[in-house]
Amino acid sequence: MEKNQLKQYCAIGAIAAAVCLFVLHFSAVIRVCQSILGAAGPLLLGAVIAYVLNILLKRIERLLFPQRKTGIIAKCRRPVSIVLSFLALFLILFFLIKLVVPELLSAVRLMTDEVPAAVETVYQWAIDNSGEIPAIQDALMKADINWQEVIKKAINVLLAGAGGLMNSVVTLVTGIFGTAAKLLIGSIFAIYLLSAKEKLLSQVNALLKAYVKPKTREKIVYVAETFHAVFTSFIVGQCMEAVIIGTLCALGMTVLGMPYAVMTGTVVGATALIPVVGAYIGAAVGAFMVFTVNPLQALLFVIFLVILQQLEGNLIYPRVVGSSIGLPGLWVLAAVTVGGGVFGIGGMLLGVPTAAAVYRLLQTDVKKRLDLSE
């Protein structure tokens, strides 16, 4: 038996053994993978933050700093750009929270203040207008519901579950601190990645040259560049589309005289970062906000946003995002549906650019194979 054949048989045997072990101990393998992902969660979050901020970082460097190899400007270029990138991100988040949270709390407060009075009004109206049906009137009069007593009983029920509520609060606070710690670690890791991205890229290239054959290395680089180009175009296009639809929503509500115009436009724009279904999520929040002031205007708002969504879906999105990633609308919807069903909101965000990159790679490969076959 030749030496190369022996190596092939050994490799096949090792792969078969690994597959068998994976199938036999599938649950244990999943637990180990979950543990590893949980431990590496802050680092993965940092990598995501670094990738998104890198898009802004490159534009800041090109805009504010010249391409110089030496001097004080060259030394300060990267640190200053990183600080400005994080500052821009924090300002955007602060702006969103400042616009949305106070208005949302005021709407909830308005609902809690108005609901008891509205219930009492509806009850009194039912008594006053039920004279034509004596049975209903007698039932309502005999009921003699004391709404204050009902509310007190509801409060007592809530207080009875105060122990469970305290446990929930403790869990919530622990989760908040845990998330804050992950964000802090992730941000620090992102700073390291952004500071040394050229060095890391050269190290990856050196590893590929050392351990991967030239043709395979070219394919890996091509796939990575395709995914990078698609993801960058998607992030930039999706942010532009979110700003456009949020602005149009706020302007339209202002012209129509609806309340909470700026806040609702901000929510619609922020949720529009989720492809296809994001704006409808924002629409639900906006409709609730408007409903607390005027239910009739809430209906008008829903009609207005449906029209705006049609305009956005047929004119804005295909030109701003669709053309940049080159993915047909059918596959955009499929990617959002499958990604959201498997990975939730994160799957909705990542499904479209991933599908677009795979679509582009397959399109190029099919075209190449067809050209070779002719």
C-alpha positions in Angstrom: 0.0 0.0 0.0 1.3 3.4 -0.9 2.1 6.0 1.7 -0.4 8.6 0.3 -3.2 6.0 0.2 -2.4 5.1 3.9 -2.7 8.8 4.8 -6.0 9.1 3.0 -7.4 6.0 4.8 -6.2 7.3 8.1 -7.9 10.6 7.5 -11.1 9.0 6.5 -11.1 6.8 9.5 -10.4 9.7 11.8 -13.3 11.7 10.3 -15.6 8.7 10.6 -14.6 8.2 14.3 -15.1 11.9 15.0 -18.6 11.8 13.4 -19.6 8.8 15.4 -18.4 10.4 18.7 -20.3 13.6 17.8 -23.5 11.6 17.2 -23.1 9.5 20.3 -22.3 12.4 22.6 -24.3 15.1 20.8 -25.9 16.6 24.0 -22.5 16.7 25.7 -20.9 18.4 22.7 -23.8 21.0 22.6 -23.3 21.7 26.3 -19.5 22.2 25.8 -20.1 24.5 22.8 -22.7 26.5 24.8 -20.2 26.9 27.6 -17.5 28.0 25.3 -19.8 30.5 23.6 -21.0 31.8 26.9 -17.5 32.3 28.1 -16.4 34.0 24.8 -19.6 36.0 24.6 -18.0 39.4 25.6 -15.2 38.8 23.1 -17.7 38.0 20.3 -19.6 41.1 21.2 -16.4 43.1 21.1 -15.7 41.7 17.6 -19.1 42.8 16.4 -18.7 46.3 17.9 -15.2 46.6 16.3 -16.5 45.5 12.9 -19.4 48.0 13.0 -17.2 50.8 14.3 -14.5 50.1 11.8 -16.8 51.3 9.0 -17.1 54.7 10.8 -13.5 54.6 11.8 -12.2 54.4 8.2 -14.4 57.3 7.2 -13.2 59.5 10.1 -9.6 58.7 9.3 -10.1 59.6 5.6 -12.0 62.8 6.5 -10.0 64.3 9.4 -6.5 62.9 9.0 -4.2 62.8 6.0 -2.4 59.7 4.9 0.9 60.2 6.6 3.5 57.6 7.6 5.4 59.7 10.2 4.9 62.5 12.6 2.6 63.4 15.4 -0.5 63.2 13.2 0.2 59.7 12.2 0.7 58.6 15.8 -2.5 60.3 17.0 -4.6 59.3 14.0 -5.9 55.9 15.2 -6.4 56.7 18.9 -8.3 59.9 18.1 -10.4 58.2 15.4 -11.3 55.4 17.9 -12.4 57.9 20.5 -14.5 59.8 18.0 -16.1 56.6 16.7 -17.1 55.5 20.3 -18.3 59.0 21.0 -20.5 59.1 17.9 -22.0 55.7 18.9 -22.7 56.8 22.5 -24.2 60.1 21.3 -26.5 58.2 18.9 -27.6 55.9 21.7 -28.1 58.8 24.2 -30.1 60.7 21.5 -32.4 57.7 21.0 -32.9 57.0 24.7 -33.5 60.7 25.4 -36.2 61.0 22.7 -38.0 57.7 23.3 -37.9 56.7 27.0 -39.5 59.9 28.5 -42.2 60.1 25.9 -43.0 56.3 26.3 -43.2 56.7 30.1 -45.5 59.7 29.8 -47.8 57.7 27.5 -47.9 54.7 29.9 -48.6 57.2 32.8 -51.4 58.8 30.7 -52.9 55.4 30.1 -52.9 54.4 33.7 -54.5 57.7 34.7 -57.2 57.6 32.0 -58.1 53.9 32.0 -60.1 53.8 35.3 -62.1 56.9 34.4 -62.7 55.6 30.9 -64.0 52.3 32.3 -66.3 54.1 34.7 -67.6 56.3 31.8 -68.3 53.2 29.6 -70.1 51.5 32.5 -72.2 54.6 33.2 -73.0 54.9 29.5 -74.1 51.3 29.4 -76.5 51.9 32.3 -77.9 55.1 30.7 -78.4 53.6 27.3 -79.7 50.2 28.3 -83.3 51.3 29.0 -84.6 49.6 25.8 -83.4 46.3 27.2 -84.7 46.0 30.8 -82.9 42.8 31.5 -79.5 44.4 30.8 -80.3 47.4 32.8 -81.5 45.4 35.8 -78.3 43.3 35.6 -76.1 46.4 35.5 -77.9 48.1 38.3 -77.9 45.0 40.5 -74.2 44.5 39.8 -73.4 47.9 41.5 -69.7 47.5 40.9 -67.4 49.5 43.1 -64.4 50.2 40.9 -62.4 51.6 43.8 -62.8 48.3 45.7 -61.9 46.3 42.6 -58.7 48.4 42.2 -57.9 47.9 45.9 -58.3 44.1 45.6 -56.1 44.1 42.5 -53.4 46.0 44.5 -53.7 43.5 47.4 -53.2 40.7 44.9 -50.1 42.4 43.6 -48.7 43.1 47.1 -49.3 39.4 48.0 -46.9 38.5 45.2 -44.3 41.0 46.4 -41.9 38.2 47.3 -41.9 37.0 43.7 -41.7 40.5 42.5 -38.5 41.1 44.6 -37.0 38.0 43.2 -37.8 39.3 39.7 -36.2 42.7 40.5 -33.1 41.0 41.9 -32.9 38.9 38.7 -33.4 42.0 36.6 -30.7 44.0 38.4 -28.3 41.1 38.2 -29.0 40.8 34.4 -28.4 44.5 33.9 -25.1 44.4 35.7 -24.1 41.3 33.8 -25.0 42.9 30.5 -23.1 46.1 31.5 -20.0 44.0 32.3 -20.2 42.2 29.0 -20.5 45.6 27.2 -17.5 47.0 29.0 -15.4 43.9 28.3 -16.6 43.9 24.7 -15.8 47.6 24.2 -12.3 47.2 25.6 -11.7 44.2 23.3 -13.1 46.2 20.4 -10.6 49.0 21.1 -7.7 46.4 21.0 -9.0 45.0 17.7 -9.3 48.4 16.1 -5.9 49.5 17.4 -4.1 46.5 15.9 -6.3 45.6 13.0 -3.5 45.9 10.4 -1.2 43.7 12.5 -4.0 41.1 13.0 -4.7 41.0 9.3 -1.1 40.4 8.4 -0.9 37.6 11.0 -3.9 35.9 9.4 -2.4 36.2 6.0 0.9 34.7 7.3 -1.1 31.8 8.8 -2.9 31.2 5.5 0.4 31.3 3.6 2.0 28.9 6.0 -0.7 26.2 6.3 -3.0 26.6 3.2 -2.3 25.8 -0.4 -2.2 28.9 -2.8 -5.5 28.0 -4.6 -7.3 27.3 -1.4 -6.0 30.5 0.1 -7.2 32.5 -2.9 -10.7 31.0 -2.5 -10.8 31.8 1.3 -9.7 35.4 0.7 -12.2 35.8 -2.1 -15.1 34.5 0.1 -14.0 36.7 3.1 -13.7 39.8 0.8 -17.2 39.1 -0.6 -18.8 38.7 2.9 -17.0 41.9 4.0 -18.1 43.9 1.1 -21.7 42.7 1.4 -21.9 43.3 5.2 -20.4 46.7 4.9 -22.8 47.8 2.1 -25.7 46.3 4.1 -24.8 48.1 7.3 -24.3 51.5 5.6 -27.4 51.1 3.4 -29.6 49.9 6.3 -28.5 52.9 8.5 -29.3 55.3 5.6 -32.7 53.7 5.0 -33.5 53.9 8.8 -32.7 57.6 8.9 -34.8 58.3 5.8 -37.9 56.4 6.9 -37.6 57.8 10.4 -37.4 61.4 9.1 -40.3 60.9 6.7 -42.4 59.4 9.5 -41.7 62.3 11.8 -42.3 64.9 9.1 -45.6 63.2 8.0 -46.9 63.0 11.5 -46.0 66.7 12.1 -47.9 67.8 9.0 -50.9 65.7 10.0 -50.9 67.2 13.5 -50.3 63.9 15.3 -48.7 63.7 18.8 -45.3 62.3 19.6 -44.1 62.9 16.0 -40.4 63.1 16.7 -40.4 60.2 19.3 -42.4 57.9 17.0 -40.2 58.8 14.0 -37.2 57.9 16.1 -38.6 54.6 17.1 -39.7 53.7 13.6 -36.2 54.6 12.3 -34.4 52.6 15.0 -36.6 49.5 14.4 -36.2 49.9 10.7 -32.7 48.6 11.1 -34.4 45.2 11.2 -35.1 44.4 7.5 -38.7 44.2 6.2 -40.5 43.8 9.5 -38.7 46.4 11.6 -40.8 49.4 10.8 -44.0 47.5 11.6 -42.6 46.9 15.1 -42.0 50.6 15.4 -45.5 51.2 14.1 -47.0 49.2 17.0 -45.2 51.4 19.5 -46.2 54.5 17.6 -49.8 53.5 17.3 -49.9 52.8 21.1 -48.4 56.3 21.8 -50.9 58.1 19.5 -53.8 56.0 20.9 -53.2 57.3 24.4 -54.0 60.8 23.1 -56.5 60.2 20.3 -57.7 56.7 19.2 -59.0 58.1 15.9 -55.6 59.6 15.1 -54.1 56.2 15.9 -56.1 54.7 13.1 -55.0 57.5 10.8 -51.4 56.9 11.9 -51.6 53.2 11.0 -53.0 54.1 7.5 -50.2 56.7 7.1 -47.5 54.3 8.0 -48.8 51.5 5.7 -48.6 54.0 2.8 -45.1 55.1 4.0 -44.0 51.4 4.2 -45.2 50.9 0.6 -43.3 53.9 -0.5 -40.2 52.7 1.4 -40.4 49.1 0.2 -40.9 50.0 -3.5 -38.7 53.1 -3.9 -36.3 53.7 -1.0 -35.2 50.2 0.1 -34.5 48.7 -3.3 -32.3 51.8 -4.2 -30.6 52.3 -0.9 -30.1 48.7 0.4 -31.3 46.3 -2.2 -29.1 47.5 -5.0 -26.1 47.6 -2.7 -26.3 44.0 -1.6 -27.8 42.6 -4.9 -30.3 40.3 -3.3 -33.8 40.0 -4.8 -36.8 40.8 -2.6 -38.0 37.2 -2.5 -34.7 36.1 -0.9 -34.7 39.1 1.5 -38.0 38.0 2.9 -36.9 34.4 3.1 -33.7 35.4 4.9 -35.5 37.5 7.4 -38.1 34.8 8.1 -35.6 32.0 8.5 -33.1 34.0 10.4 -35.7 35.4 12.7 -37.2 32.0 13.3 -33.9 30.4 14.2 -31.9 33.2 15.9 -34.5 35.9 16.7 -33.8 39.6 16.1 -30.1 38.9 15.6 -31.0 36.4 12.9 -33.1 39.0 11.2 -30.2 41.4 11.2 -27.6 38.9 10.0 -29.8 36.8 7.7 -30.1 39.3 4.8 -26.4 40.1 4.4 -25.4 36.4 4.9 -27.9 35.4 2.2 -26.7 38.2 -0.1 -23.1 37.1 0.2 -24.0 33.4 -0.4 -26.2 34.5 -3.4 -23.3 36.5 -4.9 -20.8 33.7 -4.4 -23.2 31.2 -6.0 -24.0 33.6 -8.9 -20.3 34.0 -9.7 -19.6 30.3 -9.4 -22.5 29.3 -11.6 -21.5 31.9 -14.2 -17.9 30.6 -14.2 -19.0 27.0 -14.6 -21.4 27.8 -17.4 -18.7 29.7 -19.2 -16.3 26.8 -18.9 -18.9 24.3 -20.1 -19.5 26.3 -23.3 
